[in-house]
Amino acid sequence: MAGPQDGYISRFQFSVSTSALALSLMAAPAFAQQSATDPGVLAAQDDEVIENQIVVTGTLIRGTPEDTALPVEVFSSEELTAEGQTSPLDFIKDIPAVGSVLGDSNQFAQGAQGLNGVGTINLRNLGPQRTLVLLNGHRTIQAAGAGISDTNLLPLFALERVELLKDGAAVTYGSDAVAGVANFITRDNFEGVEVQADYTFIDDSDGDWTASILGGINLGADANILAGFGYRHRSPLNAIDRDFANQPFEVNPAGYSGISSIGTYIPLGFIGGAVRPIAGPQRDANCEPLGGVEGTLGSGLATCYYQYTDYNNLVEDQDFYQAFASMNVDLSDDFRFNADALWARSKTLTVLSPSYLTSKGPRGIGLGTPYLIPRNNPGFDDYIAQTGNTDTAIGALVGVYRPLSLGGNPIYGEPFGGQGEAVANSWRVSAGFEHDLGDTIVASLQGTYIDSGSRDFSRDYLSFRLQNAINGFGGPDCDIATGSPGVGNCYFFNPFSNAIPVNPQTGQVNPGYVPGNENREDVIAALFEESGVIDNETQYVVDALVSGSLPGFDLGAGPVAFGVGAQYRKSTFRSRPISVFSDEAQFPCPSPGQELGETNSSGYTCNTPVGPFAFLGSFNDVEVEQDIYAVFGEVLVPVFDRLEVTLALRYEDYGEPVGSTLDPKASFRFEPLDWLVLRGSVGTTFRGPLAGQVTTNSVTALQSITAAGSNFLSVDTRGNPDLSPETAFTYNVGAVIQTGGFNASIDYWSYDFEDQIINQSANAIADTIAPGPSRLADCDSPLRPLITFESGTCVTGTTSGANIVRIATQTVNGPPVETRGVDFEADYTSDLSANLVATIGIAGTWTIDYKVDPFFVNGVQVAEAFNGVGFSNFDRTAPAISELRANAFANFNFGGLNARYIVRYGSGVDDDRYDDPLFADLPQARAAPEPRPESFYGRDGEDSWQHDLTLLYDLPFDFAQVQLQGSVNNIFDEDPPVARLELGYNPFLGTPLGRTYRLGIKAGF
């Protein structure tokens, strides 16, 4: 099944020199059926065949070696097995050149909103949307509408290798390859059946496991069919089961909220013939007995802080499924067909706070007085008795409140939080033909269709239903029009602490609980509805390419090689609200039937579409599409025997309103000595905006806003028709050494990034309009229109950050970014005896700079310039960036036994927020009684070290190839470096699992 050139394979856009692959395989025992990648077969091949070279990711030119002008790192499936890797997420997180990625529990990070269950890859810390992910050389499944490839959906069980191009590659592949390319390549010519299963033991968890089956068959000498199925499960791990995620308030206040079910109430009575407050705000009783912390909000309002992360997970309950099939057929000596298909599904159950806080209700927008409690509510008299408030009250206004917190949410069981769900169902088909045009030129036509769908929601309570239930009209079967309060199918919801018998997570018993006052589960369940969206994106990609060599064009060192082609991409994205309650068009205001501009029975005039949920916002029905056309070319010129130069150019047109780009690239490969290769590349690369980013539609996410007391508020981000493509000037200079058993490479890289497509920072906007230490709002600021305050008004000298309830941001072309650093890699292999082969190696990335210019919004500077290396960058437009990340390993192969010991290192990141003198005295700290929580938790970032050991043993069976696998990860049971974040550590950098044990088996027939 070969083409006209030695080593040519059907998928022209990928691969690696077989000599380099053979070297990587020497560190792992042979496994699976005999194929061109098996060490035994490689050893039997003659030197001439071993030196054959095929196409490397990042070039259109055939015959390019792995030590090409481009920095390509290769990971074989045998290497992944030797390291005990069983999931794309774990593999990606361990690559030194990769920065912060999604995949673990990140519900509190703004960048993770709407991406539950999605795995990403993030080269050079430039963002996951700037690393292009390919499957067999062509685009693969993305999270619908996000422009981010979902690596959790890749069929790891069918992989032969992964090629990582750590250089800008938009000239070759088009938009999204600003930082580089990850090409996941499946097996070719596989014959037989392979099954695999493993289980990982994790303390306080039911463990993780994977299982897969793969089969392949050759139909004569000219066709191969491969098919398989894989499954991976992650069990939930509760935050309360890890000490670093369960710190006291005075140590880490980040996971605490001052708005809890131990509410603050304003008693009402008759004064002068009118209903008026008869006392100031009064905090409910039983805060500390239930595990809360008594304190005050920044406004001085007495409240009860509770640790909401007690009810969250560090690892969510997740299931991943993949079905993959491929076919490669030689239709004739010069005509070939290839096709592959992938179906993938993921399901993530996310545990949230037991309920969100109330930021709006029938009485208006804001944290204060959203509900009115009548005196006939069953819990009212006991509230009066326990707090000592006046008994003449006829009711009370709710001050700050959420219906469920310290008593948990009984609906879903342990860990007694609320629940959200994200389900992705996607599939991809790619097929194409290749035809030899003579002895040296090949033409190909490839088509790829991708359908990505997701259903993502959280459950929030409807504010009007909560008010109805407080009034005695709660429950799923209550007819408000005909029912009576607390009669028949109508029930009261008791908002007071005397309804809570126990804190279900800590076991603390409430001495103020009054039997019979507890709330019914069906009444609680009837308060909630799903808030979210159903997204779908389809993509069509057509690639046409002619490539080969031109024997008539030769400068004396070999013929000129070339590749020219064209590409068409079309995407259509549709997003629709998951229910009528989530639909801004159908339910724009808090009260049923209330339209914009109308005043409801509680006296609230709805002037903005805030929706009916107590906290979450609403969504629009959106449908957008984008057509992209590109032409490109590449030429490789052997100048003399040891020097070759490659030139490339791409033109890509996005149509209106985005426009087009023209990007060049040049590279060289110089071999001054047989064992030394010098290489370099320089060029521009680009990424166009998504279709949804150039409309005026908006999406809503949740974010912790420092100026608002670190409460989570709704942040609305709308698109921008004036967006331009982002561009980067990149260059790379390096060297490769290969001599005997020693191999090494070093590369200096630089990215000068302009017009990055980025969302304005809600925190920066809020900090600018409500600066510290007073946090009083500048009501005349040009940023004032971006902020929604309580009651819709801003009064100079009175309104503060605590009155912010919503922030509007926009997708813009942000400030320039410059990052540079060094990649290094070395390994040495030696035969210590006839049966013992040892390999030692190291690989790492040293990030020297990550400089970001000042950020301006509406002409106002909201963020200063900074260098993000070595900092967590929590409130800045950069991820957490370790200065140095490195892995070192020692591998020993003795007959059927392979042992690999790995040490993983990441330098610590300091919390840059401590540079702000206000940070150590955040509103949570100012609110608490003495002693205040002024700890420096996570200020000085600790280095992270992890030691792993994996053993593989091939059983001596004749009827099958059977391999036993065992791993101990995090041998010394190190906690991740702590951070002053909600979960006590940074999920983008560390792992919360502790020491884990994995047992597995693989069998080939």
SULBELJO-V541479 format. One record per residue. N is the residue number from 0. OMEGA is omega in whole degrees, -180 to 180 (* if undefined). Layout:
n=[N | N]
omega=[OMEGA | OMEGA]
This chain:
n=[0 | 1 | 2 | 3 | 4 | 5 | 6 | 7 | 8 | 9 | 10 | 11 | 12 | 13 | 14 | 15 | 16 | 17 | 18 | 19 | 20 | 21 | 22 | 23 | 24 | 25 | 26 | 27 | 28 | 29 | 30 | 31 | 32 | 33 | 34 | 35 | 36 | 37 | 38 | 39 | 40 | 41 | 42 | 43 | 44 | 45 | 46 | 47 | 48 | 49 | 50 | 51 | 52 | 53 | 54 | 55 | 56 | 57 | 58 | 59 | 60 | 61 | 62 | 63 | 64 | 65 | 66 | 67 | 68 | 69 | 70 | 71 | 72 | 73 | 74 | 75 | 76 | 77 | 78 | 79 | 80 | 81 | 82 | 83 | 84 | 85 | 86 | 87 | 88 | 89 | 90 | 91 | 92 | 93 | 94 | 95 | 96 | 97 | 98 | 99 | 100 | 101 | 102 | 103 | 104 | 105 | 106 | 107 | 108 | 109 | 110 | 111 | 112 | 113 | 114 | 115 | 116 | 117 | 118 | 119 | 120 | 121 | 122 | 123 | 124 | 125 | 126 | 127 | 128 | 129 | 130 | 131 | 132 | 133 | 134 | 135 | 136 | 137 | 138 | 139 | 140 | 141 | 142 | 143 | 144 | 145 | 146 | 147 | 148 | 149 | 150 | 151 | 152 | 153 | 154 | 155 | 156 | 157 | 158 | 159 | 160 | 161 | 162 | 163 | 164 | 165 | 166 | 167 | 168 | 169 | 170 | 171 | 172 | 173 | 174 | 175 | 176 | 177 | 178 | 179 | 180 | 181 | 182 | 183 | 184 | 185 | 186 | 187 | 188 | 189 | 190 | 191 | 192 | 193 | 194 | 195 | 196 | 197 | 198 | 199 | 200 | 201 | 202 | 203 | 204 | 205 | 206 | 207 | 208 | 209 | 210 | 211 | 212 | 213 | 214 | 215 | 216 | 217 | 218 | 219 | 220 | 221 | 222 | 223 | 224 | 225 | 226 | 227 | 228 | 229 | 230 | 231 | 232 | 233 | 234 | 235 | 236 | 237 | 238 | 239 | 240 | 241 | 242 | 243 | 244 | 245 | 246 | 247 | 248 | 249 | 250 | 251 | 252 | 253 | 254 | 255 | 256 | 257 | 258 | 259 | 260 | 261 | 262 | 263 | 264 | 265 | 266 | 267 | 268 | 269 | 270 | 271 | 272 | 273 | 274 | 275 | 276 | 277 | 278 | 279 | 280 | 281 | 282 | 283 | 284 | 285 | 286 | 287 | 288 | 289 | 290 | 291 | 292 | 293 | 294 | 295 | 296 | 297 | 298 | 299 | 300 | 301 | 302 | 303 | 304 | 305 | 306 | 307 | 308 | 309 | 310 | 311 | 312 | 313 | 314 | 315 | 316 | 317 | 318 | 319 | 320 | 321 | 322 | 323 | 324 | 325 | 326 | 327 | 328 | 329 | 330 | 331 | 332 | 333 | 334 | 335 | 336 | 337 | 338 | 339 | 340 | 341 | 342 | 343 | 344 | 345 | 346 | 347 | 348 | 349 | 350 | 351 | 352 | 353 | 354 | 355 | 356 | 357 | 358 | 359 | 360 | 361 | 362 | 363 | 364 | 365 | 366 | 367 | 368 | 369 | 370 | 371 | 372 | 373 | 374 | 375 | 376 | 377 | 378 | 379 | 380 | 381 | 382 | 383 | 384 | 385 | 386 | 387 | 388 | 389 | 390 | 391 | 392 | 393 | 394 | 395 | 396 | 397 | 398 | 399 | 400 | 401 | 402 | 403 | 404 | 405 | 406 | 407 | 408 | 409 | 410 | 411 | 412 | 413 | 414 | 415 | 416 | 417 | 418 | 419 | 420 | 421 | 422 | 423 | 424 | 425 | 426 | 427 | 428 | 429 | 430 | 431 | 432 | 433 | 434 | 435 | 436 | 437 | 438 | 439 | 440 | 441 | 442 | 443 | 444 | 445 | 446 | 447 | 448 | 449 | 450 | 451 | 452 | 453 | 454 | 455 | 456 | 457 | 458 | 459 | 460 | 461 | 462 | 463 | 464 | 465 | 466 | 467 | 468 | 469 | 470 | 471 | 472 | 473 | 474 | 475 | 476 | 477 | 478 | 479 | 480 | 481 | 482 | 483 | 484 | 485 | 486 | 487 | 488 | 489 | 490 | 491 | 492 | 493 | 494 | 495 | 496 | 497 | 498 | 499 | 500 | 501 | 502 | 503 | 504 | 505 | 506 | 507 | 508 | 509 | 510 | 511 | 512 | 513 | 514 | 515 | 516 | 517 | 518 | 519 | 520 | 521 | 522 | 523 | 524 | 525 | 526 | 527 | 528 | 529 | 530 | 531 | 532 | 533 | 534 | 535 | 536 | 537 | 538 | 539 | 540 | 541 | 542 | 543 | 544 | 545 | 546 | 547 | 548 | 549 | 550 | 551 | 552 | 553 | 554 | 555 | 556 | 557 | 558 | 559 | 560 | 561 | 562 | 563 | 564 | 565 | 566 | 567 | 568 | 569 | 570 | 571 | 572 | 573 | 574 | 575 | 576 | 577 | 578 | 579 | 580 | 581 | 582 | 583 | 584 | 585 | 586 | 587 | 588 | 589 | 590 | 591 | 592 | 593 | 594 | 595 | 596 | 597 | 598 | 599 | 600 | 601 | 602 | 603 | 604 | 605 | 606 | 607 | 608 | 609 | 610 | 611 | 612 | 613 | 614 | 615 | 616 | 617 | 618 | 619 | 620 | 621 | 622 | 623 | 624 | 625 | 626 | 627 | 628 | 629 | 630 | 631 | 632 | 633 | 634 | 635 | 636 | 637 | 638 | 639 | 640 | 641 | 642 | 643 | 644 | 645 | 646 | 647 | 648 | 649 | 650 | 651 | 652 | 653 | 654 | 655 | 656 | 657 | 658 | 659 | 660 | 661 | 662 | 663 | 664 | 665 | 666 | 667 | 668 | 669 | 670 | 671 | 672 | 673 | 674 | 675 | 676 | 677 | 678 | 679 | 680 | 681 | 682 | 683 | 684 | 685 | 686 | 687 | 688 | 689 | 690 | 691 | 692 | 693 | 694 | 695 | 696 | 697 | 698 | 699 | 700 | 701 | 702 | 703 | 704 | 705 | 706 | 707 | 708 | 709 | 710 | 711 | 712 | 713 | 714 | 715 | 716 | 717 | 718 | 719 | 720 | 721 | 722 | 723 | 724 | 725 | 726 | 727 | 728 | 729 | 730 | 731 | 732 | 733 | 734 | 735 | 736 | 737 | 738 | 739 | 740 | 741 | 742 | 743 | 744 | 745 | 746 | 747 | 748 | 749 | 750 | 751 | 752 | 753 | 754 | 755 | 756 | 757 | 758 | 759 | 760 | 761 | 762 | 763 | 764 | 765 | 766 | 767 | 768 | 769 | 770 | 771 | 772 | 773 | 774 | 775 | 776 | 777 | 778 | 779 | 780 | 781 | 782 | 783 | 784 | 785 | 786 | 787 | 788 | 789 | 790 | 791 | 792 | 793 | 794 | 795 | 796 | 797 | 798 | 799 | 800 | 801 | 802 | 803 | 804 | 805 | 806 | 807 | 808 | 809 | 810 | 811 | 812 | 813 | 814 | 815 | 816 | 817 | 818 | 819 | 820 | 821 | 822 | 823 | 824 | 825 | 826 | 827 | 828 | 829 | 830 | 831 | 832 | 833 | 834 | 835 | 836 | 837 | 838 | 839 | 840 | 841 | 842 | 843 | 844 | 845 | 846 | 847 | 848 | 849 | 850 | 851 | 852 | 853 | 854 | 855 | 856 | 857 | 858 | 859 | 860 | 861 | 862 | 863 | 864 | 865 | 866 | 867 | 868 | 869 | 870 | 871 | 872 | 873 | 874 | 875 | 876 | 877 | 878 | 879 | 880 | 881 | 882 | 883 | 884 | 885 | 886 | 887 | 888 | 889 | 890 | 891 | 892 | 893 | 894 | 895 | 896 | 897 | 898 | 899 | 900 | 901 | 902 | 903 | 904 | 905 | 906 | 907 | 908 | 909 | 910 | 911 | 912 | 913 | 914 | 915 | 916 | 917 | 918 | 919 | 920 | 921 | 922 | 923 | 924 | 925 | 926 | 927 | 928 | 929 | 930 | 931 | 932 | 933 | 934 | 935 | 936 | 937 | 938 | 939 | 940 | 941 | 942 | 943 | 944 | 945 | 946 | 947 | 948 | 949 | 950 | 951 | 952 | 953 | 954 | 955 | 956 | 957 | 958 | 959 | 960 | 961 | 962 | 963 | 964 | 965 | 966 | 967 | 968 | 969 | 970 | 971 | 972 | 973 | 974 | 975 | 976 | 977 | 978 | 979 | 980 | 981 | 982 | 983 | 984 | 985 | 986 | 987 | 988 | 989 | 990 | 991 | 992 | 993 | 994 | 995 | 996 | 997 | 998 | 999 | 1000 | 1001 | 1002 | 1003 | 1004]
omega=[-177 | 177 | -174 | -178 | 178 | 175 | -177 | 175 | -168 | -179 | -164 | -170 | -179 | 160 | -169 | 178 | -178 | 177 | 178 | 179 | 178 | 179 | -179 | -178 | -180 | -178 | -176 | -180 | 179 | 178 | 179 | -174 | -178 | 178 | -177 | 179 | -180 | -179 | -179 | 179 | 180 | -179 | -177 | -178 | 179 | -174 | -178 | -180 | -180 | -176 | 177 | -175 | 179 | -166 | -178 | 175 | 176 | 180 | 175 | -172 | 177 | 176 | -179 | -179 | 179 | 177 | -179 | 176 | -177 | -179 | -179 | 177 | -173 | 177 | 180 | 177 | 177 | 177 | 179 | 178 | -180 | 179 | 180 | -179 | 180 | 179 | 177 | -178 | -178 | 179 | -176 | -178 | -177 | 179 | -176 | -178 | -179 | 179 | -176 | -179 | 173 | 176 | 173 | -178 | -178 | -172 | -178 | -179 | -179 | -178 | -180 | -177 | 180 | -177 | 179 | 178 | -178 | 173 | -176 | 171 | -169 | 179 | 174 | -180 | 180 | 178 | -177 | 178 | -179 | 171 | -179 | 178 | 180 | 170 | -176 | 173 | -178 | -175 | -177 | -170 | 176 | 169 | -171 | 175 | -173 | -177 | -177 | 177 | -179 | -177 | 178 | -177 | -178 | -177 | -176 | -178 | -178 | -173 | 169 | 179 | 174 | 177 | -176 | 177 | -176 | -179 | 177 | -172 | -180 | 179 | 180 | -169 | -179 | -176 | 177 | -178 | -178 | -177 | -178 | -173 | 170 | -176 | 179 | -170 | -178 | -176 | 180 | 180 | 177 | 179 | -179 | 179 | 178 | 176 | -177 | 175 | 175 | 179 | 179 | 179 | -179 | 179 | 176 | 180 | 174 | 174 | 178 | 177 | 176 | 175 | 180 | 173 | -178 | 178 | 178 | -180 | 173 | 177 | -173 | -177 | -169 | -177 | 175 | 177 | 180 | 177 | 180 | -180 | 180 | 179 | 178 | -179 | 172 | 178 | -179 | 175 | -177 | 179 | -177 | -179 | 177 | -176 | -176 | 179 | -174 | -177 | 175 | -179 | -177 | 178 | -180 | -178 | -172 | -178 | -179 | 175 | 179 | 179 | -173 | 177 | 167 | -168 | 174 | -172 | 179 | -179 | -179 | 176 | 179 | 175 | -180 | 178 | 179 | 178 | -178 | 173 | 178 | 176 | 177 | 179 | -177 | 177 | 176 | 180 | 169 | 179 | -175 | 177 | 179 | 177 | 179 | 179 | 179 | 180 | 178 | 172 | -179 | 179 | -178 | -179 | 179 | -177 | 180 | 177 | 175 | -179 | -177 | 180 | 172 | -174 | -180 | 177 | 168 | 174 | -179 | 176 | -173 | 174 | 180 | -180 | 174 | 170 | -174 | 176 | 177 | 178 | 174 | -174 | 168 | -179 | 175 | -180 | -176 | -177 | -174 | 178 | 175 | 178 | 170 | -178 | -180 | 168 | -177 | 179 | 173 | 178 | -180 | 172 | -176 | 177 | -177 | 170 | -180 | 169 | 175 | 173 | 177 | 176 | 175 | -179 | -179 | -178 | 176 | -179 | 176 | -177 | -172 | 173 | 179 | -176 | 177 | -178 | 178 | -178 | -178 | 174 | -172 | -179 | -170 | -177 | 179 | 174 | 179 | -177 | -175 | -178 | -179 | 178 | -177 | -177 | -179 | -178 | 176 | 180 | -180 | 169 | 173 | 176 | 174 | -167 | 162 | -171 | -176 | 174 | -174 | 175 | 179 | 176 | -173 | -170 | -170 | 180 | -176 | 9 | 170 | 173 | 172 | -176 | 170 | -177 | 175 | 179 | 177 | 174 | -173 | 173 | -174 | 176 | 177 | -179 | -180 | 179 | 175 | -176 | 178 | 176 | -175 | -174 | -170 | -175 | -180 | 174 | -180 | 175 | -175 | 176 | -180 | 177 | -178 | 176 | -178 | 179 | 178 | 174 | -170 | -180 | 167 | 178 | 177 | 180 | 177 | -173 | -180 | 177 | 177 | 178 | 177 | -179 | 175 | 179 | 179 | -180 | 180 | 179 | -174 | -174 | -179 | 175 | -175 | -176 | -175 | -175 | 176 | -177 | 176 | -177 | 177 | -179 | 179 | -174 | 174 | 165 | -180 | -176 | -172 | -176 | 179 | 175 | -172 | -180 | -171 | 168 | -171 | -180 | -177 | -179 | -179 | -176 | -179 | 179 | -180 | 179 | 178 | -180 | -178 | -180 | -177 | -179 | 178 | -180 | -180 | 175 | 177 | -177 | -178 | 178 | -167 | 170 | -180 | 175 | -179 | -174 | 169 | -176 | 174 | 177 | 174 | 180 | 172 | 178 | 176 | 179 | 173 | -175 | 169 | -178 | 179 | -179 | -178 | -176 | -179 | 179 | -173 | 179 | 179 | -179 | -179 | -176 | 174 | 177 | -174 | 170 | 178 | -178 | 179 | -180 | 173 | 178 | 177 | 176 | 176 | -177 | 178 | 176 | 179 | 180 | -174 | -179 | 178 | -179 | 179 | -173 | -178 | -178 | -176 | -175 | -172 | -170 | -175 | -174 | 178 | 178 | -179 | 179 | 178 | -179 | -179 | 177 | -178 | -176 | 178 | 178 | -178 | 176 | -175 | -179 | 178 | -176 | -177 | 177 | -173 | -177 | -177 | -177 | -175 | -179 | -178 | -177 | 177 | 171 | -173 | 171 | -179 | 176 | -176 | 176 | -177 | 179 | -179 | 168 | -174 | 178 | -180 | 179 | 178 | -177 | 171 | -176 | 167 | -168 | -174 | 180 | 173 | -178 | 179 | 177 | -179 | -179 | 178 | 172 | -179 | -175 | 179 | -175 | -180 | 4 | -170 | -178 | -173 | 176 | 175 | -172 | 176 | 173 | 177 | 179 | 178 | 173 | -177 | -178 | -177 | 179 | -178 | -176 | -175 | 174 | 172 | -176 | 178 | 177 | 177 | -180 | 175 | 179 | -169 | 172 | 179 | 178 | 175 | -180 | -179 | -179 | -180 | 171 | 179 | 177 | -179 | 173 | -177 | 177 | 178 | -180 | 174 | -177 | -175 | -177 | 179 | 179 | -178 | 173 | 177 | -179 | 177 | 178 | -179 | 180 | -179 | -179 | -173 | -180 | -177 | -180 | 173 | 174 | 174 | -176 | 177 | 170 | -174 | 169 | -177 | 177 | -177 | 180 | 178 | 179 | 176 | 179 | -178 | 179 | -177 | 177 | 180 | 174 | 175 | -178 | 171 | -176 | -179 | 176 | 175 | -164 | -178 | 173 | 180 | 177 | -169 | 174 | 174 | -177 | 177 | 180 | -180 | 178 | -179 | 179 | -179 | -178 | 178 | -175 | 179 | 0 | -176 | -175 | 175 | -173 | 171 | -174 | 179 | -178 | 173 | 179 | -177 | -180 | -179 | -174 | 170 | 178 | 174 | 180 | 175 | -177 | 176 | -178 | -180 | 179 | -179 | -178 | -178 | 177 | 179 | -179 | 178 | 178 | -178 | -179 | 178 | 176 | -178 | 172 | -174 | 167 | -171 | -175 | 178 | 177 | 175 | 178 | 180 | -179 | -176 | 169 | 177 | -178 | 177 | 173 | -180 | -179 | -179 | 172 | -179 | 176 | -178 | -176 | -175 | 177 | -179 | 176 | 172 | -178 | 178 | 175 | -178 | 175 | 176 | 178 | -175 | -177 | 167 | -172 | 179 | 180 | 179 | -178 | 179 | 174 | -178 | 178 | -179 | 177 | -179 | 179 | 179 | 173 | -180 | 171 | -170 | -177 | 179 | -179 | 179 | 175 | -173 | -179 | -179 | -175 | 177 | 175 | 172 | -174 | 172 | 179 | -178 | 171 | -176 | 173 | 174 | -178 | 170 | -177 | 178 | 179 | -178 | -178 | -179 | -178 | 176 | 179 | 178 | 177 | -176 | 172 | -179 | -175 | 171 | 179 | -174 | 175 | 179 | 178 | -177 | -179 | 180 | 174 | 175 | -176 | 179 | -170 | -179 | 179 | 178 | -180 | 177 | -178 | -179 | -176 | -172 | 174 | 177 | -5 | -179 | -178 | -179 | 179 | 178 | -178 | 177 | -179 | -179 | -175 | 178 | 172 | 177 | 177 | 174 | 180 | -178 | 176 | 177 | 177 | 175 | 179 | 178 | 180 | -175 | 178 | 177 | -173 | -178 | 172 | -176 | -178 | 173 | -176 | 176 | -180 | 166 | 179 | -176 | -173 | -176 | 172 | -180 | 172 | 175 | 176 | -176 | 178 | 178 | 177 | -173 | -177 | 175 | 176 | 180 | -178 | 178 | -175 | -173 | 176 | -177 | -167 | -172 | 179 | 178 | 179 | -179 | 173 | -179 | 177 | 176 | -179 | 178 | -177 | *]
